[in-house]
Amino acid sequence: MTSAHNGGRRLLAVSAAFAAAALVLAGCSGSNNGSGGGGGAITIGTTDKITSIDPAGSYDNGSFAVMNQVYPFLLNTPYGSPDVKPDIAESADFTSPTEYTVKLKPGLKFANGHDLTSSDVKFTFDRQIKINDPNGPASLLANLDSVSAPDKTTVVFKLKVPNDQTFPQVLSSPAGPIVDEQVFSADKVTPDNTIVKGHPFAGQYDITSYDFNNLIAYKAYSGYKGLLGKPATDKVNVKYYAESSNLKLDIQKTAIDVAYRSLSATDIASLEGNNKVKVVKGPGGEIRYIVFNFNTQPFGATTPEADAKKALAVRQAAADLVDRAAIADQVYKGTYTPLYSFVPDGLTGATTVLKDLYGDGNGGPSLDKAKQALQAAGVTTPVSLNLQYNPDHYGPSSGDEYALVKEQLENGGLFKVNLQSTEWVQYSKDRTADVYPAYQLGWFPDYSDADNYLSPFFIKDNFLANHYDNPEVQDLIAQQAGTTDKAERTKLIEEIQAKVGADLSTLPLLQGSQVAIVAKGVSGADKTLDPSFKFRYAALSK
C-alpha cells in the first residue's frame, strides 16, 4: 500500500516500472450476474481507505484491493507464486524485442453483458496515459509507446525500451485492470457511483452494493474465465473501519470473519492468545521509509540557505542515528524487521548497503558518525527538521514509530525535530506539493521484482515527487529493466542500491509481513497471503 502517486511522465523510457501503492484490501463494485462458490457469506474488516475505484484515478492499497476482486487482468499471479501467467489472456509473449502480443480468450463478457474485446484493452491503456492522474499509476506505463488492436482478440503493446523484463508484471499491477469502454470516460476519472451502476466488472466478483469507505457487498461473477478460477465463497462483504481499535474488537468477538489491515502489533500479539481466532502470516513486501524533499529539506534547493553538500550531510546524519532494530522490537513486536536497503530482503538483488555505509556498520546507530558528517559539511547544530507522519493510513502504531524516530534523531542534540501528523486525504495532496521537507511513506509492491522498489522511487519523474534527479541512476534503472541475463541484471540492481544509498533520497526503516486474523472455521487466508502480495477474497471460505 502506498501513498498516492505522482504519475509524472517518465521521459527516460525507463523500465515500465511499477509502483505501488498498493495492495491490500478493500472492496467495491457490483452487478446482477453472478454465482460462484458456496458457503456462507464472509465479512472482512479493514481500515484501508478507498480513494477511487477507477484504475486511472488511484494508486493505493485500499483502492487496489477492490480492483483485484472485480476487474480482469491480462496477466496475473496464480496463488502461491510471484510469477505472472495469462489470466483472461490465452497467451502473452514478446513477438519482437519491442512488441509484446497478447491473445484474449474468446467470448469474454463484462458482468453488464457487454463484450470484452481487444478494443476495451486498448481503451484501458490509452486512457491511463491520457488521463495521467497525479494520484494514478500512469507512471508504471512509462515504457509503453502505443497499443494496437489488429483484431477482436489480439492486442499488441509497442514498447520504447526493448526486452522489458518488467512489462508482463506491469500488466498485473495497478496500471493493469481492464475496463469497459462503454462505461468509463476516455479522458477523465469516472466517479465510483457511475462505475458501480454500470457493472463493468469481469474479475472473480461483481459489486452489488457500494457505500464508499463504509460497506461493499460482492457477489461471485459466473462469467469470469481467468486463471484464478471460481471463488470459494459466493458472497463477500467488506466493512471499513475508521479506528483499528474497533476492528480489533469486532474480530475478537467474531462479529466479522476476517480482519486484514491494519491492526497494531500489540493487538496482533494479544489476539494470538484468543482461541476464537487465528493469526495467519505470509511473506510481506511492505516497506516503511522516510522521504526527503530535495527542495524543501534543510539546505534544500529552494531554501534560502540552499547547499547540496550540507543537505546531503543532514540526510547522512539521519541515517547514522536511526535505530531500526529498536523500532521493530519496541513498536512492532517483531511484525516488522529492520530494512537496510531499498530492495527488501528475500528479493533477488537485495543488499545491506545502508548497514555498510551508515551507523556503527552493524545496523546500529552511531552518534559519532552523525556528528562527523555534519561537521565535515560545516552544518551548525541543532538542525531544525520538520518531519510529517500519517496517523490513519499506515496503521495506529505510526505515532509510536515516529515518536521513537524523533527521539533517535534528537539524541546528542544534533537535530531539533518538529513532529507533525496529517490525515491521509490531505496528506496525499500535501506531500506532492512540497509541503513536507521530510515525511513518512509506506509501500506495498505490485509484484515481486526488485524494479518495483527502484523505478517508482528513483527515476526523474518519480511518484515521490521529491525532486531527486540522478541521471546515472536513471540510466542504470532503464538498463536493468531490459537485461535478459539474470546474473547481469542482479549486478545492476545491486549497483543501483549502492548509488541510491550514497544519495539517500529516501531512508528505508522497516520491512513487514502480511497478517490476517480469521475467525475459527474460516479457511483460505494462508492461500492468499502469498508472494503475489494480493489479498484475494475468492480464496476465503467458511
Sequence and secondary structure as in RCSB ss.txt:
>XXXX:A:sequence
MTSAHNGGRRLLAVSAAFAAAALVLAGCSGSNNGSGGGGGAITIGTTDKITSIDPAGSYDNGSFAVMNQVYPFLL
NTPYGSPDVKPDIAESADFTSPTEYTVKLKPGLKFANGHDLTSSDVKFTFDRQIKINDPNGPASLLANLDSVSAP
DKTTVVFKLKVPNDQTFPQVLSSPAGPIVDEQVFSADKVTPDNTIVKGHPFAGQYDITSYDFNNLIAYKAYSGYK
GLLGKPATDKVNVKYYAESSNLKLDIQKTAIDVAYRSLSATDIASLEGNNKVKVVKGPGGEIRYIVFNFNTQPFG
ATTPEADAKKALAVRQAAADLVDRAAIADQVYKGTYTPLYSFVPDGLTGATTVLKDLYGDGNGGPSLDKAKQALQ
AAGVTTPVSLNLQYNPDHYGPSSGDEYALVKEQLENGGLFKVNLQSTEWVQYSKDRTADVYPAYQLGWFPDYSDA
DNYLSPFFIKDNFLANHYDNPEVQDLIAQQAGTTDKAERTKLIEEIQAKVGADLSTLPLLQGSQVAIVAKGVSGA
DKTLDPSFKFRYAALSK
>XXXX:A:secstr
          TT        S          S     BSS EEEEE    S SSTTS  SHHHHHHHHHHS  SE
E  TT SS EESSEEEEEEEETTEEEEEE TT B TTS B  HHHHHHHHHHHHHH  TTSSGGGGTTEEEEEEE
ETTEEEEEESSTT TTHHHHTTSTT     TTTS SSS   HHHHHHH    SSEEEEEEETTTEEEEEE TT  
STT S SBSEEEEEE S HHHHHHHHHTTSSSEEES   HHHHHHHTT TTEEEEEE    EEEEEE TTTSTT 
TTSTT  HHHHHHHHHHHHHH  HHHIIIIITTTSEEE  SSS TTSTT   HHHHHSTTSSSS  HHHHHHHHH
HTT  SSEEEEEEE SSSS TTHHHHHHHHHHHHHGGGSEEEEEEE  HHHHHHHGGGT  SEEEEEE  SSSSG
GGGTHHHHSTT TT S    HHHHHHHHHHHT   HHHHHHHHHHHHHHHHHH SEEEEEEE EEEEEETT B H
HHHSSTT    GGG B 
